[in-house]
Amino acid sequence: MTGAPASAAGGSGATPAHRGGKLGAAAVNQAGLWNIANILTMLRLLLVPGFVMLLLHDGGYDPVWRAFAWAAFAVAMITDVFDGHLARAYNLVTDFGKIADPIADKAIMGAALICLSWLGDLPWWITGVILFRELGITLMRFWVIRHSVIPASRGGKIKTLAQGIAVGMYVLALTGPLATLRFWVMMAAVVLTVVTGLDYVRQAVVLRRRGLAAERAAAMEAVAVAADGEDGAGRYATDEMSGAAEGVVEPLGKRVAGSRGAAEAER
């Protein structure tokens, strides 16, 4: 009975299955890049140049083309929400997604802010504050990544939503009360940008200190273990040498005693 599965599998049984498992895993890893989450991320990257062309078409002041640009921006923001949710919900997280997703986010937002400021619709200082914060936090994540990962906070998610709404309102050619409203929405987004940025800085400093303290503790523990090992080896060597010396002295004592006994017997 134990031989039946092996013969059914083709003789040796376990080896082909093992090789097949490796090949299957490799195939899954290769196909994993083209999952729905990564496709949405790549779509968002492709939308960036299209969004810029739509926004700047005909001098950037045609309400129709601005509406098309807003549609492209809205699609990019929606895909930003869905690709992360799909990646986490269906275990579609890949190294490509980890790198490309934040790049796509910064690219579409940065392109919108720079174009709006270039058109004169948005003050440059607002663009500078938002871009400085986003770039700084990205670099800070790399600064502490060897110690820990800074998680996305609820405030950060609200900030992203506020930025998306505010920038979307500026992309549209709004006038009257709506134009005034979008200014205050943008001010709220700027405040959230600064506040959440300071909170990320605090988290990064705390995480880095904890990581360095953990590394120092681990290094001291390794030194202590090595020292204990050396002491144990030294004690073992000393015991061995003592035992060897006793082993030499004892036969010599016996030989001396034996020679004395023989001499007395001859006498």
C-alpha positions as CSV (number, residue, x, y, z in Angstrom):
1,M,0.0,0.0,0.0
2,T,2.8,2.4,0.7
3,G,4.2,1.8,-2.8
4,A,1.0,2.6,-4.7
5,P,1.2,6.4,-4.5
6,A,4.8,6.4,-5.5
7,S,4.1,4.2,-8.6
8,A,1.1,6.4,-9.4
9,A,3.2,9.5,-9.2
10,G,5.7,8.0,-11.6
11,G,8.2,5.8,-9.8
12,S,10.3,8.0,-7.5
13,G,7.3,10.0,-6.5
14,A,8.8,12.6,-4.1
15,T,11.5,14.1,-6.4
16,P,9.2,15.1,-9.4
17,A,6.7,16.6,-7.0
18,H,9.4,18.7,-5.3
19,R,10.7,19.9,-8.7
20,G,7.2,20.6,-9.8
21,G,6.5,22.6,-6.7
22,K,9.6,24.8,-7.3
23,L,8.6,25.4,-10.9
24,G,5.1,26.2,-9.8
25,A,6.2,28.6,-7.2
26,A,8.5,30.3,-9.7
27,A,5.7,30.6,-12.2
28,V,3.4,32.2,-9.6
29,N,6.2,34.6,-8.6
30,Q,6.7,35.6,-12.3
31,A,3.0,36.0,-12.9
32,G,2.5,38.0,-9.6
33,L,3.8,41.2,-11.2
34,W,0.8,41.4,-13.5
35,N,-1.8,41.4,-10.8
36,I,-4.8,43.8,-10.8
37,A,-3.2,46.0,-8.1
38,N,0.0,46.6,-10.0
39,I,-2.0,47.1,-13.3
40,L,-3.9,49.9,-11.6
41,T,-0.7,51.4,-10.3
42,M,0.8,51.3,-13.8
43,L,-2.4,52.9,-15.2
44,R,-2.0,55.7,-12.7
45,L,1.6,56.3,-13.9
46,L,0.4,56.4,-17.5
47,L,-2.3,58.9,-16.6
48,V,0.3,61.5,-15.4
49,P,1.5,62.7,-18.9
50,G,-2.1,62.5,-20.2
51,F,-3.4,64.6,-17.3
52,V,-0.7,67.2,-17.9
53,M,-1.5,67.5,-21.6
54,L,-5.2,67.8,-20.9
55,L,-4.7,70.4,-18.2
56,L,-2.3,72.6,-20.3
57,H,-4.2,72.2,-23.6
58,D,-5.1,75.4,-25.3
59,G,-3.2,77.5,-22.8
60,G,-4.7,75.7,-19.8
61,Y,-7.8,77.9,-19.6
62,D,-10.4,76.0,-21.6
63,P,-13.1,74.8,-19.2
64,V,-13.9,71.7,-21.3
65,W,-10.3,70.5,-21.4
66,R,-10.0,71.3,-17.7
67,A,-13.0,69.1,-17.1
68,F,-11.3,66.3,-19.0
69,A,-8.1,66.8,-16.9
70,W,-10.2,66.6,-13.8
71,A,-11.7,63.3,-14.9
72,A,-8.2,61.9,-15.4
73,F,-7.1,63.2,-12.0
74,A,-10.2,61.6,-10.4
75,V,-9.5,58.3,-12.0
76,A,-5.9,58.4,-10.7
77,M,-7.1,59.2,-7.2
78,I,-9.7,56.4,-7.3
79,T,-7.2,53.8,-8.5
80,D,-4.9,54.9,-5.7
81,V,-7.6,53.8,-3.2
82,F,-8.4,50.6,-4.9
83,D,-4.9,49.2,-5.8
84,G,-3.8,49.4,-2.2
85,H,-7.0,47.8,-0.9
86,L,-6.8,45.0,-3.5
87,A,-3.1,44.3,-2.7
88,R,-3.8,44.0,1.0
89,A,-7.1,42.1,0.7
90,Y,-5.9,39.5,-1.8
91,N,-2.3,39.2,-0.8
92,L,-1.1,40.9,-4.0
93,V,1.7,42.9,-2.4
94,T,4.9,42.9,-4.5
95,D,8.2,44.7,-4.5
96,F,7.2,46.5,-7.6
97,G,4.0,47.7,-6.0
98,K,5.8,48.9,-2.9
99,I,8.1,51.1,-5.1
100,A,5.8,52.1,-7.9
101,D,2.7,53.0,-5.8
102,P,4.2,55.9,-3.8
103,I,5.9,57.1,-7.0
104,A,2.6,57.2,-8.8
105,D,1.0,59.0,-6.0
106,K,3.7,61.7,-5.8
107,A,3.8,62.0,-9.6
108,I,0.1,62.8,-10.2
109,M,-0.1,65.1,-7.2
110,G,3.2,66.9,-8.0
111,A,2.3,67.3,-11.7
112,A,-1.1,68.8,-10.7
113,L,0.4,71.2,-8.2
114,I,3.2,72.4,-10.5
115,C,0.9,72.9,-13.4
116,L,-1.6,74.8,-11.4
117,S,1.1,77.1,-10.0
118,W,2.6,77.5,-13.4
119,L,-0.9,78.6,-14.7
120,G,-1.2,81.1,-11.9
121,D,-4.2,79.4,-10.3
122,L,-2.3,78.2,-7.1
123,P,0.3,80.1,-5.1
124,W,3.8,78.6,-5.4
125,W,4.3,78.5,-1.7
126,I,1.4,76.0,-1.3
127,T,3.0,73.8,-4.0
128,G,6.4,74.1,-2.2
129,V,5.0,73.2,1.2
130,I,3.2,70.1,0.0
131,L,6.0,68.9,-2.2
132,F,8.6,69.5,0.5
133,R,6.5,67.6,3.0
134,E,5.9,64.6,0.6
135,L,9.5,64.4,-0.5
136,G,10.8,64.8,3.1
137,I,8.5,62.1,4.5
138,T,9.5,59.7,1.7
139,L,13.2,60.2,2.5
140,M,12.5,59.8,6.2
141,R,10.9,56.5,5.6
142,F,14.1,55.3,3.9
143,W,16.0,56.7,6.9
144,V,14.3,54.5,9.4
145,I,13.4,51.5,7.1
146,R,16.3,49.4,8.5
147,H,14.8,49.8,12.0
148,S,11.1,49.8,11.3
149,V,8.3,50.9,8.9
150,I,6.4,54.1,9.6
151,P,2.7,53.0,9.3
152,A,0.2,55.2,7.4
153,S,-1.8,57.1,10.0
154,R,-5.4,58.0,9.9
155,G,-4.4,61.7,9.8
156,G,-2.2,60.9,6.7
157,K,-5.2,59.3,5.0
158,I,-7.4,62.3,5.7
159,K,-4.6,64.6,4.5
160,T,-4.4,62.7,1.2
161,L,-8.2,62.9,0.8
162,A,-8.2,66.6,1.5
163,Q,-5.3,67.2,-1.0
164,G,-7.2,65.3,-3.6
165,I,-10.4,67.2,-3.2
166,A,-8.6,70.6,-3.0
167,V,-6.5,69.9,-6.1
168,G,-9.4,68.5,-8.0
169,M,-11.4,71.7,-7.3
170,Y,-8.5,73.8,-8.6
171,V,-8.3,71.7,-11.7
172,L,-11.9,72.6,-12.5
173,A,-12.5,76.1,-13.8
174,L,-14.6,77.2,-10.8
175,T,-15.8,80.7,-10.3
176,G,-17.8,82.6,-7.6
177,P,-18.4,81.0,-4.2
178,L,-17.0,77.6,-5.3
179,A,-13.7,79.3,-6.1
180,T,-13.7,80.8,-2.6
181,L,-14.6,77.5,-1.1
182,R,-11.8,75.7,-2.9
183,F,-9.3,78.1,-1.3
184,W,-10.4,77.2,2.2
185,V,-10.4,73.5,1.3
186,M,-6.8,73.9,0.1
187,M,-5.9,75.7,3.4
188,A,-7.3,72.8,5.4
189,A,-5.2,70.4,3.2
190,V,-2.1,72.5,3.8
191,V,-2.6,72.5,7.6
192,L,-3.2,68.7,7.6
193,T,-0.1,68.3,5.4
194,V,2.1,70.2,8.0
195,V,0.6,68.6,11.1
196,T,0.8,65.0,9.8
197,G,4.3,65.7,8.5
198,L,5.5,66.8,12.0
199,D,3.8,63.7,13.4
200,Y,5.7,61.5,11.0
201,V,9.0,63.2,12.0
202,R,8.2,62.4,15.6
203,Q,7.5,58.8,14.8
204,A,10.6,58.5,12.7
205,V,12.8,59.8,15.5
206,V,11.2,57.5,18.1
207,L,11.5,54.4,15.8
208,R,15.1,55.2,15.0
209,R,16.1,55.6,18.7
210,R,14.4,52.4,19.6
211,G,16.1,50.6,16.7
212,L,19.5,51.9,17.7
213,A,18.9,50.9,21.3
214,A,17.9,47.4,20.3
215,E,21.0,47.1,18.1
216,R,23.2,48.2,21.0
217,A,21.5,45.8,23.4
218,A,21.9,43.0,20.8
219,A,25.6,43.8,20.4
220,M,26.2,43.8,24.1
221,E,24.5,40.5,24.5
222,A,26.6,39.0,21.7
223,V,29.8,40.3,23.4
224,A,28.6,38.8,26.7
225,V,27.8,35.4,25.1
226,A,31.2,35.4,23.4
227,A,33.0,36.2,26.7
228,D,31.1,33.4,28.5
229,G,32.1,31.1,25.7
230,E,35.8,32.0,26.0
231,D,35.7,31.7,29.9
232,G,34.1,28.2,29.5
233,A,36.8,27.2,27.0
234,G,39.5,28.5,29.3
235,R,38.2,26.6,32.3
236,Y,37.9,23.4,30.2
237,A,41.5,23.8,29.1
238,T,42.7,24.4,32.7
239,D,40.8,21.3,33.9
240,E,42.3,19.2,31.1
241,M,45.8,20.4,31.9
242,S,45.2,19.8,35.7
243,G,44.0,16.3,34.9
244,A,46.9,15.6,32.6
245,A,49.3,16.7,35.3
246,E,47.7,14.6,37.9
247,G,47.9,11.7,35.5
248,V,51.6,12.1,35.1
249,V,52.4,12.7,38.8
250,E,50.5,9.7,40.0
251,P,52.4,7.1,37.9
252,L,55.7,8.7,38.9
253,G,54.7,8.4,42.6
254,K,53.9,4.8,42.1
255,R,57.2,4.2,40.3
256,V,59.2,5.8,43.2
257,A,57.3,3.8,45.8
258,G,57.9,0.6,43.8
259,S,61.6,1.3,43.5
260,R,61.9,1.9,47.2
261,G,60.1,-1.3,48.0
262,A,62.4,-3.2,45.7
263,A,65.5,-1.7,47.3
264,E,64.2,-2.6,50.8
265,A,63.5,-6.2,49.6
266,E,67.1,-6.5,48.3
267,R,68.4,-5.3,51.6
